[in-house]
Every structure is written in structure tokens, then in C-alpha cells.
């Protein structure tokens, strides 16, 4: 019986890990194809960015409902429905005859992606109480490594089979995730005695809690900048710096993979150095690399390799603070882990989408707007993270 239970737990976590792979690929696998999509549909940079921005907004809005729905109807049921929506969206994207159809597919993908992303963390929070930080670190690590591999995979799929093949890869993976989730995703241990409201009022307790607000602000200050940069990177690297498609995939892949590797190893680092020490050192390194990346835009010509090396340092440094802030925020209000996870994802996506459109509007085909954003964000992160206390 013990062996069987152990295998079930492994398969349960495997299904969560595959959903993390899908989450990591959903955005980055097709971004190397932006120039080809622009050419295929005869659209501008700002129009192309809508494929990310509308996806982000749909993703964000749906996360506001995923948490309460999961607390009422179980995480498993909502995850399966979300995956079905994502599969339909992937079919739209793969077969899109017009850019408008592609945007509809991206919106459906955003709506469907919220369940697997949000509820993976709430399932870990509920079913792995003694190892939450480590398991979330592993999940973030897999997602980060996947985000790192996705541009490389997307670049070569684009080269060999065209830009539509990126969406075909998402379609196949989402079907596999659905099949595993049907069999292995667990339901809630016990039903809630009080059924949570499905309205937005259910989030008021979170915003009244400083234990939620400060970690949430830290996650936003650290992660939004990355998503905005990644959204513009295909145009910046390939069109303005002259980076080839093959090399671009490696540059962008290195950024996400560096975050993933540190996240994956975070549990070992906690045991070796202590959580407080890891958090403090990581934040200082993150701010340092962020300021260097910001100043770099004003003093030296932009070299894609050197810039990527600097940003890799920033990406590695931000992994541990994000992994530590997540469980703190999710435990801020009792019985609201799924809602907290949903709100964290929603806020990150809303701010990322808004930031992406703002930077795209002011983008002048130089690194300067991005440098200003990265430098300012490093200062903001320093101010916010001073309010967070980490206990070993």
C-alpha cells in the first residue's frame, strides 16, 4: 500500500510538473515568430504585441474567478475545464486564416491557462504542507527552464515547419496534460464548510492583509519587468540588434533557464544557508544587476551578448525571493490559498500587459526605454522587499 501511495504522489506531482511545462511554453514558444507573424498578416509591432497583451488580460481576468470556483467545485474540475478551453484556443491559433482569428485563439489560451497555472500552486499548498517552498521552487524551476527552452524550440520549429507549428506543439502538450489530469489530479481533502462567494468581494480580505500585500508587491516589482522585456525582446534583438533567429532563441532561453535552475535548487540552498540569508543575498544581487542593466543603457553601445549576461545575473537573483514570497502571500488569509494564487497571477499579468503596451508605445528601437524601466524597477524592488520578514 505504501509503494502504491508513493507512486500516486509521484504521478500527481508529475501531472503538476507537466502543467508547469505548458505554462512555461504558452508565452515564449511563439515569440521568436513575431517577425514572421507580422509578415504573414501585414501588421505593425503594436498590433503584434496584442497577441501577448490580450492573452495577458484574458489570463488575468480569468484568474480572478478560478480561485473561488476551485474552492467551491474543486481544483481538479476547474483545471480540466480550463485545459479544454486552452485546447480550443490552440486549435484557433494553429488554423488561424486571419490575425483576428489568431487573437481569438490567444484570448482563449489565456482564459484556459489560468487554471493550470493558479491551481498547481494551491494544490501544492494543500497537499504538500511540509515542503511548500521547495515544491513551489521545483515547479517554478521547471516552468523557468521550460520558458528558457521554449524560445529555442520555437525558433527551430519556426525554421523547420513555420510559425504555426509552435501552436501545434502547445495543442499536443495540452492534450497530454488533460489526459494525465483526468487520472491523477487530486480533489480537495475536505469540502469547505462555508462556500466562498464567486464575486470580487471575496478578495477583500486579501487586500486588507499586509501579510498578503507586501509579498504580492515584491513579486510584482520583480517579475513584471521581466515579462515586459521578454515581450519586446524578439523585435529588439532580431530587428534592432541584428541577432539571428537561432542565436535569439539561445539568448532568451538563457534568461528563463537561469531563473529555473536556481528555483529548482532553492530547497538545497535553504537547507545549506538558511532562508533569511538566501533571501537577503538574493535581493541585494537582484538590485545590483538591475541597476547595472539600467546604467548600461546610458554609457555603452548595446551588445546583445553582454546585455544578456547582465540580465542572466538579474534573473538568477530574483528566483529565491519570488519562491519565498509566494507561500507567504498564499497563507495570509486562512482558507484562501487558491484565491491568493489567482490574485497574484492576475496582478502580474495585468501589470505586465499594461507595461508592455506602454513600453511598446514609447519604444524608439533603442535599449534606452528598456534601460529606464529595468533601473527604476530595481529601485522599487529595494523599497518593497525591506518590508518583508523571512523566518528560517
Buried (B, 14 or more C-beta within 10 A) or exposed (E): EEEEEEEEBEBBBEBBBBBBBBBBBBBBBBBBBBBBBBEBBEBEBEBBBBBBBBBBBBBBBBBBBBBBBBBBBBBBBBBBBBBBBBBBBBBBBBBBEEBEBBBBBBBBBBBBBBBBBBBBBBBBBBBBEEEBBBBBBBBBBBBBBBBBBBBBBBBBBBBEEEBBBBBBBBBEBBEEBBEBBEEBBBEBEEEEEEEBEBEEEBBEBBEEBEBBBBBBBBBBBBBBBBBBBBBBBBBBBBBBBEBEBEBBBBBBBBBBBBBBBBBBBBBEBBEEBBBBBBBBBBBEBBBBBBBBBBBBBEEEEBEBEEBBEBBBBBBBBBBBBBBBBBBBBBBBBEEBBBBBBBBBBBBBBBBBBBBBBEBBEEBEEEBBBBBBBBBEBBBBBBEBBEEBEBEE
